[in-house]
Amino acid sequence: MPKSKRIVAVTSDVPFVEGGHLTIARCTVQALKELGYEADLFLTPSNRFGRLFQAYLATRLTDVQQDGLERKIHQVISFRYPSYAVKHPLHVCWLTHRPREYYDLWEILSSQSGLRGKIKESLKKPIIHSLDSYLLKHNVTKLFSISKTVQARLRRWGNIKAEVLYPPAPPRSYRTDSYQNFIFSVSRLQKLKRMDLLIEAFKHVKNKECKAFIMGEGSEYKNLSSRIKESHLEKRVFILSQTDEETLLDHYARCRAVFFSPLREDYGFVTAEAFASRKPVLTTYDSGGPTELVNNGQTGHVLDPDPKKIAEKIDELAEREDLAEKMGQKAYEFISMFNWEDTVKNLIIRK
């Protein structure tokens, strides 16, 4: 394979947010380089709910067939909307998600726009659906999805076929130091991430020595802090002020298990990172991507989104360090089957 072959990863830029799609794109670029390709990351605009057409148009008009030095770009790999609108004859899309507020999150997010806003966006929704369907059926050479959850959404809205390709855990220095008696949870502090479920569960956890540490930043910080205080859990449930990588890896390394129960998540790296740290994961049936990775009763638990049910499994793991270690080892063996280089090879069009 000639060194000069150039592949560009294209995804959308969400200002001030380092989302999972950007992590996948960065890891893809690094894996391509390790395979000997010239690879770069290119970011397209991404406007929020109500202002998407400008972003689609700007992306569509972007020339990605050569760079500023007039060097040929042999292939592009796109990820999050509207990056799949770029034009290139060899275009693979590894879809993280379409604009979910016009699909599976429509009822939740459109209701926040008020009646007038909802009517306005209702008129836009079928146009967005048609636009996405056209681009994903006719503008890409091959389509992958990051999970069965995303694959099912494509089938439901647009009858679009995609092959599932799971992203491995981001390349970090994961380790296993111990199985201390605490549950770790990490995510952006937003309503859809449902950190409140963990707080509610700890009202029912009988093992008083067991604690919970929540890592993240976001709009729900004050609400979650208030819930902890109102529930008199200040000495058992903590929101970490540090969110750096060293602190993240340290808590993965020392926790008993990881709690990750977002609502209909596209994929979620938390599960893969917990497994890479040899820790079982507690999730729920309606969490989407995480439920695809957790083997119920073997590498963690897939539960009803019921605080009491979650508390029961937390108590079980709190009382049995050996069980957490056994599950964690199975989780590690599972996630070790995935690596970035082999995964990314599926995305390369060999011509």
C-alpha positions as CSV (number, residue, x, y, z in Angstrom):
1,M,0.0,0.0,0.0
2,P,1.6,3.3,-1.1
3,K,2.4,5.7,1.6
4,S,0.8,8.5,-0.3
5,K,-2.7,7.1,-0.1
6,R,-4.7,9.7,1.7
7,I,-7.9,9.1,3.8
8,V,-9.8,11.9,5.6
9,A,-12.2,11.3,8.5
10,V,-15.1,13.7,8.4
11,T,-17.4,14.5,11.3
12,S,-19.3,17.5,12.6
13,D,-18.1,20.0,15.1
14,V,-20.2,20.6,18.2
15,P,-18.6,23.6,19.9
16,F,-17.2,23.0,23.3
17,V,-18.4,19.3,23.4
18,E,-16.0,16.3,23.0
19,G,-18.7,13.8,22.0
20,G,-18.2,10.1,21.4
21,H,-18.4,10.6,17.6
22,L,-15.3,12.8,17.8
23,T,-13.5,10.2,19.9
24,I,-14.3,7.6,17.2
25,A,-13.1,9.8,14.4
26,R,-9.8,10.6,16.2
27,C,-9.2,6.9,17.0
28,T,-10.0,6.1,13.3
29,V,-7.4,8.6,12.1
30,Q,-4.8,7.2,14.5
31,A,-5.5,3.6,13.4
32,L,-5.2,4.6,9.7
33,K,-1.8,6.2,10.4
34,E,-0.6,3.1,12.2
35,L,-1.7,1.1,9.1
36,G,0.5,3.3,6.9
37,Y,-2.1,5.7,5.5
38,E,-1.9,9.5,5.4
39,A,-4.9,10.4,7.5
40,D,-6.5,13.6,8.8
41,L,-9.6,14.8,10.6
42,F,-11.9,17.3,9.0
43,L,-14.7,19.0,11.0
44,T,-17.9,20.2,9.3
45,P,-20.5,22.6,10.9
46,S,-23.3,21.2,13.0
47,N,-26.1,23.5,14.0
48,R,-28.5,22.4,16.8
49,F,-32.3,21.6,16.7
50,G,-34.1,24.0,14.4
51,R,-31.0,25.2,12.4
52,L,-29.9,22.1,10.6
53,F,-30.3,23.1,6.9
54,Q,-27.5,25.6,6.9
55,A,-25.1,22.9,8.3
56,Y,-26.2,20.3,5.7
57,L,-25.8,22.9,2.9
58,A,-22.4,24.0,4.1
59,T,-21.2,20.4,4.3
60,R,-22.6,19.5,0.9
61,L,-20.7,22.4,-0.7
62,T,-17.4,21.4,0.9
63,D,-14.8,20.0,-1.5
64,V,-13.1,17.0,0.1
65,Q,-11.6,15.5,-3.1
66,Q,-8.3,17.3,-2.6
67,D,-6.7,19.3,0.1
68,G,-5.4,22.9,0.1
69,L,-2.1,21.8,-1.4
70,E,-4.0,20.1,-4.2
71,R,-3.1,16.6,-3.0
72,K,-5.7,14.0,-3.9
73,I,-7.9,12.6,-1.1
74,H,-8.5,9.0,-2.1
75,Q,-11.3,8.2,0.4
76,V,-13.4,9.8,3.1
77,I,-15.0,8.2,6.2
78,S,-17.9,10.2,7.7
79,F,-19.6,9.7,11.1
80,R,-22.1,12.0,12.6
81,Y,-24.7,14.1,10.8
82,P,-24.4,16.1,8.6
83,S,-20.9,14.9,7.7
84,Y,-22.3,12.2,5.5
85,A,-23.4,15.0,3.1
86,V,-19.9,15.5,1.8
87,K,-19.3,14.5,-1.8
88,H,-16.6,12.0,-2.7
89,P,-16.6,9.0,-5.1
90,L,-15.2,6.7,-2.3
91,H,-17.2,7.5,0.7
92,V,-17.7,5.1,3.7
93,C,-20.1,6.3,6.5
94,W,-19.6,4.7,9.9
95,L,-22.7,6.3,11.3
96,T,-22.9,7.3,15.0
97,H,-26.3,8.9,14.6
98,R,-28.6,11.1,12.6
99,P,-30.2,14.2,14.3
100,R,-32.0,12.2,16.9
101,E,-34.3,15.1,17.8
102,Y,-36.1,14.4,14.5
103,Y,-36.1,10.7,15.1
104,D,-36.2,8.7,18.3
105,L,-36.0,11.7,20.6
106,W,-38.7,13.7,18.7
107,E,-41.4,13.6,21.4
108,I,-38.9,14.4,24.2
109,L,-37.1,17.3,22.6
110,S,-39.7,18.9,20.4
111,S,-42.0,19.3,23.4
112,Q,-39.4,21.7,24.8
113,S,-39.9,24.0,21.8
114,G,-43.4,25.0,22.7
115,L,-46.5,24.6,20.5
116,R,-45.4,27.1,17.8
117,G,-41.8,25.7,17.7
118,K,-43.1,22.1,17.5
119,I,-45.4,23.0,14.6
120,K,-42.5,24.6,12.8
121,E,-40.2,21.7,13.4
122,S,-42.9,19.2,12.4
123,L,-42.8,20.7,8.9
124,K,-39.1,20.3,8.8
125,K,-39.0,16.7,10.1
126,P,-40.1,14.9,6.8
127,I,-37.6,17.0,4.9
128,I,-34.8,16.0,7.2
129,H,-35.9,12.4,6.9
130,S,-35.9,12.5,3.1
131,L,-32.6,14.3,3.0
132,D,-30.9,11.8,5.3
133,S,-32.4,8.8,3.4
134,Y,-31.1,10.2,0.1
135,L,-27.6,10.9,1.4
136,L,-27.2,7.6,3.2
137,K,-28.6,5.5,0.3
138,H,-27.1,7.4,-2.6
139,N,-24.2,9.5,-1.3
140,V,-22.1,6.9,0.4
141,T,-20.3,3.9,-1.1
142,K,-20.8,1.7,2.0
143,L,-22.7,2.2,5.3
144,F,-21.9,0.9,8.7
145,S,-23.5,1.7,12.1
146,I,-21.8,1.8,15.4
147,S,-24.4,-0.5,17.1
148,K,-27.5,-2.5,16.5
149,T,-29.4,0.3,18.1
150,V,-28.4,2.7,15.4
151,Q,-28.9,0.0,12.8
152,A,-32.5,-0.5,14.0
153,R,-33.2,3.3,13.8
154,L,-32.0,3.3,10.2
155,R,-34.4,0.4,9.3
156,R,-37.4,2.1,11.1
157,W,-36.9,5.5,9.7
158,G,-36.0,5.1,6.0
159,N,-35.6,1.3,5.6
160,I,-31.9,1.9,5.2
161,K,-29.5,-1.1,5.5
162,A,-26.3,-0.9,7.4
163,E,-23.7,-3.3,8.8
164,V,-22.9,-3.1,12.5
165,L,-19.3,-2.3,13.3
166,Y,-18.6,-1.8,17.1
167,P,-15.9,0.7,18.1
168,P,-13.3,-0.7,20.5
169,A,-12.5,1.2,23.7
170,P,-10.4,4.3,23.1
171,P,-6.6,3.5,23.4
172,R,-5.9,4.5,27.0
173,S,-3.8,3.0,29.8
174,Y,-6.5,0.9,31.4
175,R,-5.5,-1.1,34.4
176,T,-7.1,-3.0,37.3
177,D,-5.8,-2.1,40.8
178,S,-8.5,-3.4,43.0
179,Y,-12.3,-4.0,43.5
180,Q,-13.0,-1.4,46.2
181,N,-16.5,-1.1,47.6
182,F,-17.8,1.7,45.3
183,I,-19.8,2.1,42.1
184,F,-18.4,4.4,39.5
185,S,-20.4,6.2,36.9
186,V,-19.2,8.6,34.2
187,S,-21.0,10.6,31.5
188,R,-22.1,14.1,30.6
189,L,-24.5,15.3,33.3
190,Q,-27.6,15.6,31.1
191,K,-31.1,14.2,31.6
192,L,-30.8,11.6,28.9
193,K,-27.8,10.1,30.8
194,R,-30.0,9.4,33.8
195,M,-27.5,9.7,36.6
196,D,-30.5,10.3,38.9
197,L,-31.3,6.6,38.6
198,L,-28.1,5.8,40.5
199,I,-28.8,8.4,43.2
200,E,-32.4,7.0,43.6
201,A,-31.0,3.5,43.7
202,F,-28.7,4.4,46.6
203,K,-31.7,5.3,48.7
204,H,-32.3,1.5,48.7
205,V,-28.8,0.1,48.9
206,K,-28.5,-1.8,52.2
207,N,-24.7,-2.0,52.4
208,K,-23.9,1.3,54.1
209,E,-20.2,0.9,53.3
210,C,-20.8,1.0,49.6
211,K,-20.4,4.4,47.9
212,A,-21.0,5.9,44.5
213,F,-18.7,8.3,42.5
214,I,-20.2,10.2,39.6
215,M,-17.8,11.9,37.1
216,G,-19.0,14.4,34.6
217,E,-20.0,18.0,33.8
218,G,-23.2,19.4,32.4
219,S,-26.5,21.1,32.9
220,E,-27.8,18.5,35.4
221,Y,-25.0,19.2,38.0
222,K,-27.1,21.4,40.3
223,N,-30.1,19.1,40.1
224,L,-28.1,16.0,40.9
225,S,-26.3,17.7,43.7
226,S,-29.7,18.8,45.2
227,R,-31.0,15.2,44.9
228,I,-28.0,13.9,46.8
229,K,-28.6,16.4,49.6
230,E,-32.3,15.9,49.7
231,S,-31.8,12.2,50.0
232,H,-29.2,12.6,52.8
233,L,-26.7,10.8,50.7
234,E,-23.8,13.3,51.0
235,K,-21.6,10.8,52.7
236,R,-22.3,8.0,50.2
237,V,-22.8,9.6,46.7
238,F,-20.2,12.0,45.4
239,I,-19.9,14.1,42.2
240,L,-16.2,14.4,41.3
241,S,-14.9,17.9,40.6
242,Q,-12.0,16.5,38.6
243,T,-12.8,15.1,35.2
244,D,-9.3,14.5,33.8
245,E,-8.1,11.3,32.2
246,E,-5.9,10.3,35.2
247,T,-8.8,10.6,37.6
248,L,-11.0,8.7,35.2
249,L,-8.6,5.8,34.8
250,D,-8.0,5.7,38.5
251,H,-11.6,5.2,39.3
252,Y,-12.1,2.6,36.6
253,A,-9.1,0.8,38.1
254,R,-10.4,0.8,41.7
255,C,-14.2,0.5,41.5
256,R,-16.3,-2.6,42.2
257,A,-18.5,-2.0,39.2
258,V,-19.6,0.7,36.7
259,F,-23.1,2.0,36.4
260,F,-24.2,3.2,32.9
261,S,-27.9,3.6,32.2
262,P,-28.5,6.3,29.6
263,L,-31.8,6.4,27.7
264,R,-31.5,4.7,24.3
265,E,-27.8,5.5,23.9
266,D,-26.2,5.1,20.4
267,Y,-23.3,3.1,21.8
268,G,-21.5,4.5,24.8
269,F,-17.8,4.1,25.3
270,V,-18.3,3.7,29.1
271,T,-19.1,0.0,28.8
272,A,-16.1,-0.8,26.7
273,E,-13.8,1.2,29.0
274,A,-15.2,-0.5,32.1
275,F,-14.6,-3.9,30.4
276,A,-11.1,-2.9,29.5
277,S,-10.5,-2.2,33.2
278,R,-11.9,-5.6,34.1
279,K,-15.1,-4.2,35.7
280,P,-18.7,-5.4,35.3
281,V,-21.4,-3.0,34.1
282,L,-24.8,-2.3,35.5
283,T,-27.2,-1.1,32.8
284,T,-30.9,-1.2,31.9
285,Y,-33.0,-2.7,29.2
286,D,-33.8,0.7,27.6
287,S,-30.2,1.9,27.4
288,G,-29.6,1.0,23.8
289,G,-25.9,0.4,22.9
290,P,-24.7,-0.7,26.4
291,T,-27.2,-3.6,26.5
292,E,-25.7,-5.0,23.3
293,L,-22.3,-5.4,25.0
294,V,-23.3,-6.6,28.5
295,N,-23.9,-10.3,28.7
296,N,-26.6,-10.4,31.5
297,G,-25.3,-12.2,34.6
298,Q,-21.9,-12.8,33.0
299,T,-20.2,-9.4,32.4
300,G,-22.7,-7.3,34.3
301,H,-26.4,-6.9,34.7
302,V,-29.1,-5.7,32.4
303,L,-32.0,-4.5,34.6
304,D,-35.3,-2.7,34.6
305,P,-34.8,1.0,35.1
306,D,-36.1,0.6,38.6
307,P,-34.0,2.0,41.5
308,K,-34.9,-0.9,43.8
309,K,-33.8,-3.5,41.2
310,I,-30.6,-1.6,40.6
311,A,-30.0,-1.4,44.4
312,E,-30.4,-5.2,44.7
313,K,-27.5,-5.8,42.3
314,I,-25.4,-3.1,43.8
315,D,-25.8,-4.8,47.2
316,E,-25.0,-8.2,45.7
317,L,-21.7,-6.9,44.2
318,A,-21.0,-4.9,47.4
319,E,-21.2,-8.2,49.4
320,R,-19.2,-10.3,46.8
321,E,-16.0,-8.9,45.6
322,D,-15.2,-12.3,44.1
323,L,-18.3,-12.1,41.9
324,A,-17.3,-8.6,40.6
325,E,-13.8,-9.9,39.8
326,K,-15.1,-12.9,38.0
327,M,-17.5,-10.8,35.9
328,G,-14.8,-8.3,35.2
329,Q,-12.5,-10.9,33.9
330,K,-15.1,-12.2,31.5
331,A,-15.8,-8.6,30.4
332,Y,-12.1,-8.1,29.7
333,E,-11.9,-11.3,27.6
334,F,-14.9,-10.1,25.6
335,I,-13.7,-6.5,24.9
336,S,-10.2,-7.8,24.1
337,M,-11.5,-9.3,20.9
338,F,-11.8,-5.8,19.5
339,N,-9.0,-3.6,18.4
340,W,-8.8,-0.4,16.3
341,E,-6.6,-1.5,13.5
342,D,-8.7,-4.6,12.6
343,T,-11.9,-2.6,13.0
344,V,-10.7,0.3,10.8
345,K,-9.6,-2.2,8.1
346,N,-13.3,-2.7,7.4
347,L,-13.7,0.9,6.5
348,I,-11.0,1.0,3.8
349,I,-12.1,0.7,0.2
350,R,-9.3,-1.1,-1.6
351,K,-9.1,0.2,-5.2
